[in-house]
């Protein structure tokens, strides 16, 4: 794995943990990483497909 900077403590780590995926309307998005010590401070990464399932279920409840 490559060297990444932690989004919380700014330390460089060779064991980055993916904590967020930033999507953009135009151009490429980017990933945000944390070091293994700081990663538990962030909420779990949400699967985008879960958002579609939740929305569909919410619509059926109406």
N, CA, C and O atoms as a Tripos MOL2 file, in Angstrom:
@<TRIPOS>MOLECULE
protein
  248   247    62     0     0
PROTEIN
NO_CHARGES

@<TRIPOS>ATOM
      1 N           0.8510   -1.1750    0.0000 N.3       1 UNK1
      2 CA          0.0000    0.0000    0.0000 C.3       1 UNK1
      3 C           0.8960    1.2370    0.0000 C.2       1 UNK1
      4 O           2.0520    1.1830    0.4190 O.2       1 UNK1
      5 N           0.3540    2.3220   -0.4660 N.am      2 UNK2
      6 CA          1.1500    3.5410   -0.5660 C.3       2 UNK2
      7 C           1.0550    4.3960    0.7010 C.2       2 UNK2
      8 O           0.2090    4.1660    1.5640 O.2       2 UNK2
      9 N           1.9080    5.3440    0.7830 N.am      3 UNK3
     10 CA          1.9810    6.2620    1.9200 C.3       3 UNK3
     11 C           0.8530    7.2860    1.8150 C.2       3 UNK3
     12 O           0.6760    7.9070    0.7670 O.2       3 UNK3
     13 N           0.1010    7.4630    2.8810 N.am      4 UNK4
     14 CA         -1.0140    8.4220    2.9110 C.3       4 UNK4
     15 C          -0.9320    9.2590    4.1810 C.2       4 UNK4
     16 O          -0.2970    8.8680    5.1600 O.2       4 UNK4
     17 N          -1.5910   10.4220    4.1450 N.am      5 UNK5
     18 CA         -1.6380   11.2860    5.3150 C.3       5 UNK5
     19 C          -2.9720   11.1030    6.0270 C.2       5 UNK5
     20 O          -4.0190   11.0230    5.3840 O.2       5 UNK5
     21 N          -2.9330   11.0370    7.3420 N.am      6 UNK6
     22 CA         -4.1320   10.8990    8.1590 C.3       6 UNK6
     23 C          -4.9020   12.2170    8.1640 C.2       6 UNK6
     24 O          -4.3220   13.2840    8.3680 O.2       6 UNK6
     25 N          -6.2080   12.1330    7.9380 N.am      7 UNK7
     26 CA         -7.0560   13.3240    7.9130 C.3       7 UNK7
     27 C          -7.2500   13.9350    9.2950 C.2       7 UNK7
     28 O          -7.6620   15.0900    9.4030 O.2       7 UNK7
     29 N          -6.9620   13.1830   10.3490 N.am      8 UNK8
     30 CA         -7.1820   13.6850   11.7060 C.3       8 UNK8
     31 C          -5.9060   14.2430   12.3360 C.2       8 UNK8
     32 O          -5.9030   15.3710   12.8310 O.2       8 UNK8
     33 N          -4.8190   13.4610   12.3220 N.am      9 UNK9
     34 CA         -3.5990   13.8970   13.0100 C.3       9 UNK9
     35 C          -2.4890   14.3470   12.0530 C.2       9 UNK9
     36 O          -1.4400   14.8170   12.4950 O.2       9 UNK9
     37 N          -2.7190   14.2040   10.7530 N.am     10 UNK10
     38 CA         -1.7830   14.6050    9.7040 C.3      10 UNK10
     39 C          -0.4870   13.7970    9.6850 C.2      10 UNK10
     40 O           0.4750   14.1910    9.0250 O.2      10 UNK10
     41 N          -0.4490   12.6750   10.3970 N.am     11 UNK11
     42 CA          0.7250   11.8000   10.3630 C.3      11 UNK11
     43 C           0.7270   11.0050    9.0590 C.2      11 UNK11
     44 O          -0.3310   10.6620    8.5320 O.2      11 UNK11
     45 N           1.9070   10.7180    8.5480 N.am     12 UNK12
     46 CA          2.0220    9.8590    7.3780 C.3      12 UNK12
     47 C           1.9950    8.4090    7.8420 C.2      12 UNK12
     48 O           2.6320    8.0510    8.8320 O.2      12 UNK12
     49 N           1.2520    7.5780    7.1160 N.am     13 UNK13
     50 CA          1.1320    6.1750    7.4910 C.3      13 UNK13
     51 C           1.2500    5.2810    6.2690 C.2      13 UNK13
     52 O           0.7950    5.6280    5.1800 O.2      13 UNK13
     53 N           1.8650    4.1300    6.4660 N.am     14 UNK14
     54 CA          1.9470    3.1240    5.4130 C.3      14 UNK14
     55 C           0.7980    2.1200    5.5280 C.2      14 UNK14
     56 O           0.6770    1.2090    4.7090 O.2      14 UNK14
     57 N          -0.0480    2.2940    6.5570 N.am     15 UNK15
     58 CA         -1.2100    1.4280    6.7670 C.3      15 UNK15
     59 C          -2.4960    2.2740    6.8210 C.2      15 UNK15
     60 O          -3.1970    2.2640    7.8330 O.2      15 UNK15
     61 N          -2.8070    3.0030    5.7430 N.am     16 UNK16
     62 CA         -3.9770    3.8820    5.7750 C.3      16 UNK16
     63 C          -5.2880    3.1050    5.8210 C.2      16 UNK16
     64 O          -5.4000    2.0010    5.2870 O.2      16 UNK16
     65 N          -6.2700    3.7100    6.4710 N.am     17 UNK17
     66 CA         -7.6180    3.1520    6.5530 C.3      17 UNK17
     67 C          -8.5380    4.1160    5.8130 C.2      17 UNK17
     68 O          -8.5790    5.3040    6.1330 O.2      17 UNK17
     69 N          -9.2720    3.6140    4.8310 N.am     18 UNK18
     70 CA        -10.2010    4.4410    4.0690 C.3      18 UNK18
     71 C         -11.3540    4.8650    4.9750 C.2      18 UNK18
     72 O         -12.0350    4.0160    5.5510 O.2      18 UNK18
     73 N         -11.5760    6.1770    5.1060 N.am     19 UNK19
     74 CA        -12.6520    6.6560    5.9900 C.3      19 UNK19
     75 C         -13.7380    7.4130    5.2390 C.2      19 UNK19
     76 O         -14.8320    7.6080    5.7680 O.2      19 UNK19
     77 N         -13.4480    7.8470    4.0030 N.am     20 UNK20
     78 CA        -14.4580    8.5780    3.2370 C.3      20 UNK20
     79 C         -14.1100    8.5470    1.7550 C.2      20 UNK20
     80 O         -12.9420    8.4800    1.3700 O.2      20 UNK20
     81 N         -15.1510    8.5960    0.9420 N.am     21 UNK21
     82 CA        -15.0070    8.7440   -0.5010 C.3      21 UNK21
     83 C         -15.7340   10.0250   -0.8700 C.2      21 UNK21
     84 O         -16.9340   10.1520   -0.6240 O.2      21 UNK21
     85 N         -15.0280   10.9620   -1.4510 N.am     22 UNK22
     86 CA        -15.6110   12.2400   -1.8240 C.3      22 UNK22
     87 C         -15.9390   12.1930   -3.3070 C.2      22 UNK22
     88 O         -15.0540   12.0310   -4.1470 O.2      22 UNK22
     89 N         -17.2260   12.3370   -3.6190 N.am     23 UNK23
     90 CA        -17.6800   12.3170   -5.0100 C.3      23 UNK23
     91 C         -17.9120   13.7570   -5.4470 C.2      23 UNK23
     92 O         -18.3500   14.5950   -4.6580 O.2      23 UNK23
     93 N         -17.6160   14.0330   -6.7070 N.am     24 UNK24
     94 CA        -17.7730   15.3910   -7.2270 C.3      24 UNK24
     95 C         -18.6260   15.3550   -8.4820 C.2      24 UNK24
     96 O         -18.6530   14.3510   -9.1940 O.2      24 UNK24
     97 N         -19.3100   16.4330   -8.7460 N.am     25 UNK25
     98 CA        -20.1560   16.5220   -9.9240 C.3      25 UNK25
     99 C         -19.3670   16.5250  -11.2160 C.2      25 UNK25
    100 O         -19.8050   15.9570  -12.2170 O.2      25 UNK25
    101 N         -18.2240   17.1520  -11.2040 N.am     26 UNK26
    102 CA        -17.3580   17.1700  -12.3790 C.3      26 UNK26
    103 C         -15.9480   16.7850  -11.9490 C.2      26 UNK26
    104 O         -15.4930   17.1740  -10.8730 O.2      26 UNK26
    105 N         -15.2800   16.0430  -12.7650 N.am     27 UNK27
    106 CA        -13.9260   15.6200  -12.4560 C.3      27 UNK27
    107 C         -13.9000   14.4500  -11.4960 C.2      27 UNK27
    108 O         -14.9390   14.0250  -10.9910 O.2      27 UNK27
    109 N         -12.7190   13.9350  -11.2470 N.am     28 UNK28
    110 CA        -12.6130   12.7660  -10.3780 C.3      28 UNK28
    111 C         -12.8120   13.1190   -8.9100 C.2      28 UNK28
    112 O         -12.5050   14.2320   -8.4820 O.2      28 UNK28
    113 N         -13.3170   12.1810   -8.1570 N.am     29 UNK29
    114 CA        -13.4350   12.3420   -6.7180 C.3      29 UNK29
    115 C         -12.1250   11.9290   -6.0690 C.2      29 UNK29
    116 O         -11.1160   11.7580   -6.7520 O.2      29 UNK29
    117 N         -12.1390   11.7700   -4.7590 N.am     30 UNK30
    118 CA        -10.9250   11.3480   -4.0760 C.3      30 UNK30
    119 C         -11.2840   10.6130   -2.7920 C.2      30 UNK30
    120 O         -12.3980   10.7290   -2.2800 O.2      30 UNK30
    121 N         -10.3230    9.8600   -2.2870 N.am     31 UNK31
    122 CA        -10.5000    9.1030   -1.0510 C.3      31 UNK31
    123 C          -9.8230    9.8350    0.0990 C.2      31 UNK31
    124 O          -8.8280   10.5310   -0.1030 O.2      31 UNK31
    125 N         -10.3600    9.6770    1.3040 N.am     32 UNK32
    126 CA         -9.8030   10.2850    2.5050 C.3      32 UNK32
    127 C          -9.3830    9.1460    3.4330 C.2      32 UNK32
    128 O         -10.1270    8.1870    3.6340 O.2      32 UNK32
    129 N          -8.1890    9.2660    3.9890 N.am     33 UNK33
    130 CA         -7.6190    8.1990    4.8140 C.3      33 UNK33
    131 C          -7.3110    8.6780    6.2210 C.2      33 UNK33
    132 O          -7.1650    9.8740    6.4740 O.2      33 UNK33
    133 N          -7.2140    7.7130    7.1360 N.am     34 UNK34
    134 CA         -6.7750    7.9690    8.5040 C.3      34 UNK34
    135 C          -5.7480    6.9090    8.8670 C.2      34 UNK34
    136 O          -5.6930    5.8490    8.2450 O.2      34 UNK34
    137 N          -4.9420    7.1970    9.8670 N.am     35 UNK35
    138 CA         -3.9990    6.1960   10.3650 C.3      35 UNK35
    139 C          -4.7900    5.1890   11.2000 C.2      35 UNK35
    140 O          -5.9000    5.4960   11.6320 O.2      35 UNK35
    141 N          -4.2470    4.0030   11.4350 N.am     36 UNK36
    142 CA         -4.9800    2.9930   12.2210 C.3      36 UNK36
    143 C          -5.3720    3.4660   13.6240 C.2      36 UNK36
    144 O          -6.3880    3.0170   14.1560 O.2      36 UNK36
    145 N          -4.5920    4.3590   14.2330 N.am     37 UNK37
    146 CA         -4.9320    4.8560   15.5750 C.3      37 UNK37
    147 C          -6.1220    5.8090   15.5520 C.2      37 UNK37
    148 O          -6.9320    5.8060   16.4790 O.2      37 UNK37
    149 N          -6.2370    6.6220   14.5080 N.am     38 UNK38
    150 CA         -7.3090    7.6220   14.4230 C.3      38 UNK38
    151 C          -8.5800    7.0870   13.7480 C.2      38 UNK38
    152 O          -9.6560    7.6500   13.9430 O.2      38 UNK38
    153 N          -8.4760    6.0340   12.9750 N.am     39 UNK39
    154 CA         -9.6200    5.5250   12.2080 C.3      39 UNK39
    155 C         -10.8570    5.2460   13.0630 C.2      39 UNK39
    156 O         -11.9640    5.5390   12.6100 O.2      39 UNK39
    157 N         -10.7300    4.6960   14.2760 N.am     40 UNK40
    158 CA        -11.9370    4.4430   15.0820 C.3      40 UNK40
    159 C         -12.7030    5.7180   15.4640 C.2      40 UNK40
    160 O         -13.8640    5.6270   15.8630 O.2      40 UNK40
    161 N         -12.0960    6.8780   15.3560 N.am     41 UNK41
    162 CA        -12.7720    8.1370   15.6950 C.3      41 UNK41
    163 C         -13.7650    8.5700   14.6170 C.2      41 UNK41
    164 O         -14.5610    9.4810   14.8420 O.2      41 UNK41
    165 N         -13.7250    7.9310   13.4630 N.am     42 UNK42
    166 CA        -14.6120    8.2790   12.3600 C.3      42 UNK42
    167 C         -15.7530    7.2750   12.2730 C.2      42 UNK42
    168 O         -15.5810    6.1110   12.6360 O.2      42 UNK42
    169 N         -16.9210    7.7120   11.7970 N.am     43 UNK43
    170 CA        -18.0320    6.7620   11.6350 C.3      43 UNK43
    171 C         -17.6960    5.7610   10.5300 C.2      43 UNK43
    172 O         -16.8650    6.0500    9.6690 O.2      43 UNK43
    173 N         -18.3310    4.5890   10.5450 N.am     44 UNK44
    174 CA        -18.0590    3.5900    9.5070 C.3      44 UNK44
    175 C         -18.3750    4.1460    8.1280 C.2      44 UNK44
    176 O         -19.2890    4.9550    7.9660 O.2      44 UNK44
    177 N         -17.6190    3.7080    7.1470 N.am     45 UNK45
    178 CA        -17.8280    4.1260    5.7640 C.3      45 UNK45
    179 C         -19.1340    3.5350    5.2710 C.2      45 UNK45
    180 O         -19.3330    2.3230    5.3520 O.2      45 UNK45
    181 N         -20.0270    4.3690    4.7620 N.am     46 UNK46
    182 CA        -21.3350    3.9120    4.3120 C.3      46 UNK46
    183 C         -21.2620    3.4890    2.8580 C.2      46 UNK46
    184 O         -20.6370    4.1620    2.0380 O.2      46 UNK46
    185 N         -21.8970    2.3780    2.5400 N.am     47 UNK47
    186 CA        -21.9700    1.9040    1.1720 C.3      47 UNK47
    187 C         -23.0360    2.7200    0.4410 C.2      47 UNK47
    188 O         -24.1660    2.8330    0.9160 O.2      47 UNK47
    189 N         -22.6850    3.2800   -0.6960 N.am     48 UNK48
    190 CA        -23.6000    4.1320   -1.4530 C.3      48 UNK48
    191 C         -24.8660    3.3640   -1.8270 C.2      48 UNK48
    192 O         -25.9520    3.9440   -1.8450 O.2      48 UNK48
    193 N         -24.7480    2.0890   -2.1200 N.am     49 UNK49
    194 CA        -25.9210    1.2940   -2.4950 C.3      49 UNK49
    195 C         -26.9200    1.1710   -1.3490 C.2      49 UNK49
    196 O         -28.1140    1.0010   -1.5920 O.2      49 UNK49
    197 N         -26.4530    1.2550   -0.1080 N.am     50 UNK50
    198 CA        -27.3620    1.2240    1.0400 C.3      50 UNK50
    199 C         -28.2830    2.4440    1.0460 C.2      50 UNK50
    200 O         -29.4160    2.3620    1.5220 O.2      50 UNK50
    201 N         -27.8090    3.5620    0.5260 N.am     51 UNK51
    202 CA        -28.6390    4.7670    0.4630 C.3      51 UNK51
    203 C         -29.8370    4.5540   -0.4540 C.2      51 UNK51
    204 O         -30.9370    5.0210   -0.1560 O.2      51 UNK51
    205 N         -29.6350    3.8550   -1.5670 N.am     52 UNK52
    206 CA        -30.7340    3.5710   -2.4900 C.3      52 UNK52
    207 C         -31.7520    2.6390   -1.8520 C.2      52 UNK52
    208 O         -32.9560    2.8450   -2.0020 O.2      52 UNK52
    209 N         -31.2890    1.6280   -1.1510 N.am     53 UNK53
    210 CA        -32.1810    0.6830   -0.4810 C.3      53 UNK53
    211 C         -32.9990    1.3930    0.5990 C.2      53 UNK53
    212 O         -34.2050    1.1740    0.7100 O.2      53 UNK53
    213 N         -32.3520    2.2320    1.3850 N.am     54 UNK54
    214 CA        -33.0510    2.9620    2.4480 C.3      54 UNK54
    215 C         -34.0970    3.8930    1.8610 C.2      54 UNK54
    216 O         -35.1980    4.0000    2.4010 O.2      54 UNK54
    217 N         -33.7810    4.5530    0.7880 N.am     55 UNK55
    218 CA        -34.7270    5.4810    0.1710 C.3      55 UNK55
    219 C         -35.9270    4.7450   -0.3980 C.2      55 UNK55
    220 O         -37.0640    5.2010   -0.2810 O.2      55 UNK55
    221 N         -35.6590    3.5850   -1.0250 N.am     56 UNK56
    222 CA        -36.7530    2.8000   -1.5960 C.3      56 UNK56
    223 C         -37.6730    2.3050   -0.4790 C.2      56 UNK56
    224 O         -38.8950    2.3550   -0.6260 O.2      56 UNK56
    225 N         -37.1160    1.8350    0.6210 N.am     57 UNK57
    226 CA        -37.9010    1.3590    1.7600 C.3      57 UNK57
    227 C         -38.7000    2.4970    2.3760 C.2      57 UNK57
    228 O         -39.8550    2.3150    2.7600 O.2      57 UNK57
    229 N         -38.0800    3.6770    2.4700 N.am     58 UNK58
    230 CA        -38.7710    4.8520    3.0180 C.3      58 UNK58
    231 C         -39.9540    5.2260    2.1410 C.2      58 UNK58
    232 O         -41.0090    5.5940    2.6590 O.2      58 UNK58
    233 N         -39.8050    5.1420    0.8320 N.am     59 UNK59
    234 CA        -40.8890    5.4740   -0.0990 C.3      59 UNK59
    235 C         -42.0470    4.5000   -0.0080 C.2      59 UNK59
    236 O         -43.1990    4.8990   -0.1800 O.2      59 UNK59
    237 N         -41.7670    3.2270    0.2600 N.am     60 UNK60
    238 CA        -42.8160    2.2260    0.3790 C.3      60 UNK60
    239 C         -43.6110    2.4020    1.6590 C.2      60 UNK60
    240 O         -44.7670    1.9850    1.7240 O.2      60 UNK60
    241 N         -43.0190    3.0100    2.6780 N.am     61 UNK61
    242 CA        -43.6990    3.1790    3.9640 C.3      61 UNK61
    243 C         -44.7440    4.2800    3.9180 C.2      61 UNK61
    244 O         -45.6040    4.3570    4.7950 O.2      61 UNK61
    245 N         -44.6800    5.1130    2.9280 N.am     62 UNK62
    246 CA        -45.6420    6.2420    2.8350 C.3      62 UNK62
    247 C         -46.9940    5.8200    2.3860 C.2      62 UNK62
    248 O         -47.8920    6.6540    2.2650 O.2      62 UNK62
@<TRIPOS>BOND
     1     1     2 1
     2     2     3 1
     3     3     4 2
     4     3     5 am
     5     5     6 1
     6     6     7 1
     7     7     8 2
     8     7     9 am
     9     9    10 1
    10    10    11 1
    11    11    12 2
    12    11    13 am
    13    13    14 1
    14    14    15 1
    15    15    16 2
    16    15    17 am
    17    17    18 1
    18    18    19 1
    19    19    20 2
    20    19    21 am
    21    21    22 1
    22    22    23 1
    23    23    24 2
    24    23    25 am
    25    25    26 1
    26    26    27 1
    27    27    28 2
    28    27    29 am
    29    29    30 1
    30    30    31 1
    31    31    32 2
    32    31    33 am
    33    33    34 1
    34    34    35 1
    35    35    36 2
    36    35    37 am
    37    37    38 1
    38    38    39 1
    39    39    40 2
    40    39    41 am
    41    41    42 1
    42    42    43 1
    43    43    44 2
    44    43    45 am
    45    45    46 1
    46    46    47 1
    47    47    48 2
    48    47    49 am
    49    49    50 1
    50    50    51 1
    51    51    52 2
    52    51    53 am
    53    53    54 1
    54    54    55 1
    55    55    56 2
    56    55    57 am
    57    57    58 1
    58    58    59 1
    59    59    60 2
    60    59    61 am
    61    61    62 1
    62    62    63 1
    63    63    64 2
    64    63    65 am
    65    65    66 1
    66    66    67 1
    67    67    68 2
    68    67    69 am
    69    69    70 1
    70    70    71 1
    71    71    72 2
    72    71    73 am
    73    73    74 1
    74    74    75 1
    75    75    76 2
    76    75    77 am
    77    77    78 1
    78    78    79 1
    79    79    80 2
    80    79    81 am
    81    81    82 1
    82    82    83 1
    83    83    84 2
    84    83    85 am
    85    85    86 1
    86    86    87 1
    87    87    88 2
    88    87    89 am
    89    89    90 1
    90    90    91 1
    91    91    92 2
    92    91    93 am
    93    93    94 1
    94    94    95 1
    95    95    96 2
    96    95    97 am
    97    97    98 1
    98    98    99 1
    99    99   100 2
   100    99   101 am
   101   101   102 1
   102   102   103 1
   103   103   104 2
   104   103   105 am
   105   105   106 1
   106   106   107 1
   107   107   108 2
   108   107   109 am
   109   109   110 1
   110   110   111 1
   111   111   112 2
   112   111   113 am
   113   113   114 1
   114   114   115 1
   115   115   116 2
   116   115   117 am
   117   117   118 1
   118   118   119 1
   119   119   120 2
   120   119   121 am
   121   121   122 1
   122   122   123 1
   123   123   124 2
   124   123   125 am
   125   125   126 1
   126   126   127 1
   127   127   128 2
   128   127   129 am
   129   129   130 1
   130   130   131 1
   131   131   132 2
   132   131   133 am
   133   133   134 1
   134   134   135 1
   135   135   136 2
   136   135   137 am
   137   137   138 1
   138   138   139 1
   139   139   140 2
   140   139   141 am
   141   141   142 1
   142   142   143 1
   143   143   144 2
   144   143   145 am
   145   145   146 1
   146   146   147 1
   147   147   148 2
   148   147   149 am
   149   149   150 1
   150   150   151 1
   151   151   152 2
   152   151   153 am
   153   153   154 1
   154   154   155 1
   155   155   156 2
   156   155   157 am
   157   157   158 1
   158   158   159 1
   159   159   160 2
   160   159   161 am
   161   161   162 1
   162   162   163 1
   163   163   164 2
   164   163   165 am
   165   165   166 1
   166   166   167 1
   167   167   168 2
   168   167   169 am
   169   169   170 1
   170   170   171 1
   171   171   172 2
   172   171   173 am
   173   173   174 1
   174   174   175 1
   175   175   176 2
   176   175   177 am
   177   177   178 1
   178   178   179 1
   179   179   180 2
   180   179   181 am
   181   181   182 1
   182   182   183 1
   183   183   184 2
   184   183   185 am
   185   185   186 1
   186   186   187 1
   187   187   188 2
   188   187   189 am
   189   189   190 1
   190   190   191 1
   191   191   192 2
   192   191   193 am
   193   193   194 1
   194   194   195 1
   195   195   196 2
   196   195   197 am
   197   197   198 1
   198   198   199 1
   199   199   200 2
   200   199   201 am
   201   201   202 1
   202   202   203 1
   203   203   204 2
   204   203   205 am
   205   205   206 1
   206   206   207 1
   207   207   208 2
   208   207   209 am
   209   209   210 1
   210   210   211 1
   211   211   212 2
   212   211   213 am
   213   213   214 1
   214   214   215 1
   215   215   216 2
   216   215   217 am
   217   217   218 1
   218   218   219 1
   219   219   220 2
   220   219   221 am
   221   221   222 1
   222   222   223 1
   223   223   224 2
   224   223   225 am
   225   225   226 1
   226   226   227 1
   227   227   228 2
   228   227   229 am
   229   229   230 1
   230   230   231 1
   231   231   232 2
   232   231   233 am
   233   233   234 1
   234   234   235 1
   235   235   236 2
   236   235   237 am
   237   237   238 1
   238   238   239 1
   239   239   240 2
   240   239   241 am
   241   241   242 1
   242   242   243 1
   243   243   244 2
   244   243   245 am
   245   245   246 1
   246   246   247 1
   247   247   248 2
@<TRIPOS>SUBSTRUCTURE
     1 UNK1         2 RESIDUE 1 A UNK
     2 UNK2         6 RESIDUE 1 A UNK
     3 UNK3        10 RESIDUE 1 A UNK
     4 UNK4        14 RESIDUE 1 A UNK
     5 UNK5        18 RESIDUE 1 A UNK
     6 UNK6        22 RESIDUE 1 A UNK
     7 UNK7        26 RESIDUE 1 A UNK
     8 UNK8        30 RESIDUE 1 A UNK
     9 UNK9        34 RESIDUE 1 A UNK
    10 UNK10       38 RESIDUE 1 A UNK
    11 UNK11       42 RESIDUE 1 A UNK
    12 UNK12       46 RESIDUE 1 A UNK
    13 UNK13       50 RESIDUE 1 A UNK
    14 UNK14       54 RESIDUE 1 A UNK
    15 UNK15       58 RESIDUE 1 A UNK
    16 UNK16       62 RESIDUE 1 A UNK
    17 UNK17       66 RESIDUE 1 A UNK
    18 UNK18       70 RESIDUE 1 A UNK
    19 UNK19       74 RESIDUE 1 A UNK
    20 UNK20       78 RESIDUE 1 A UNK
    21 UNK21       82 RESIDUE 1 A UNK
    22 UNK22       86 RESIDUE 1 A UNK
    23 UNK23       90 RESIDUE 1 A UNK
    24 UNK24       94 RESIDUE 1 A UNK
    25 UNK25       98 RESIDUE 1 A UNK
    26 UNK26      102 RESIDUE 1 A UNK
    27 UNK27      106 RESIDUE 1 A UNK
    28 UNK28      110 RESIDUE 1 A UNK
    29 UNK29      114 RESIDUE 1 A UNK
    30 UNK30      118 RESIDUE 1 A UNK
    31 UNK31      122 RESIDUE 1 A UNK
    32 UNK32      126 RESIDUE 1 A UNK
    33 UNK33      130 RESIDUE 1 A UNK
    34 UNK34      134 RESIDUE 1 A UNK
    35 UNK35      138 RESIDUE 1 A UNK
    36 UNK36      142 RESIDUE 1 A UNK
    37 UNK37      146 RESIDUE 1 A UNK
    38 UNK38      150 RESIDUE 1 A UNK
    39 UNK39      154 RESIDUE 1 A UNK
    40 UNK40      158 RESIDUE 1 A UNK
    41 UNK41      162 RESIDUE 1 A UNK
    42 UNK42      166 RESIDUE 1 A UNK
    43 UNK43      170 RESIDUE 1 A UNK
    44 UNK44      174 RESIDUE 1 A UNK
    45 UNK45      178 RESIDUE 1 A UNK
    46 UNK46      182 RESIDUE 1 A UNK
    47 UNK47      186 RESIDUE 1 A UNK
    48 UNK48      190 RESIDUE 1 A UNK
    49 UNK49      194 RESIDUE 1 A UNK
    50 UNK50      198 RESIDUE 1 A UNK
    51 UNK51      202 RESIDUE 1 A UNK
    52 UNK52      206 RESIDUE 1 A UNK
    53 UNK53      210 RESIDUE 1 A UNK
    54 UNK54      214 RESIDUE 1 A UNK
    55 UNK55      218 RESIDUE 1 A UNK
    56 UNK56      222 RESIDUE 1 A UNK
    57 UNK57      226 RESIDUE 1 A UNK
    58 UNK58      230 RESIDUE 1 A UNK
    59 UNK59      234 RESIDUE 1 A UNK
    60 UNK60      238 RESIDUE 1 A UNK
    61 UNK61      242 RESIDUE 1 A UNK
    62 UNK62      246 RESIDUE 1 A UNK
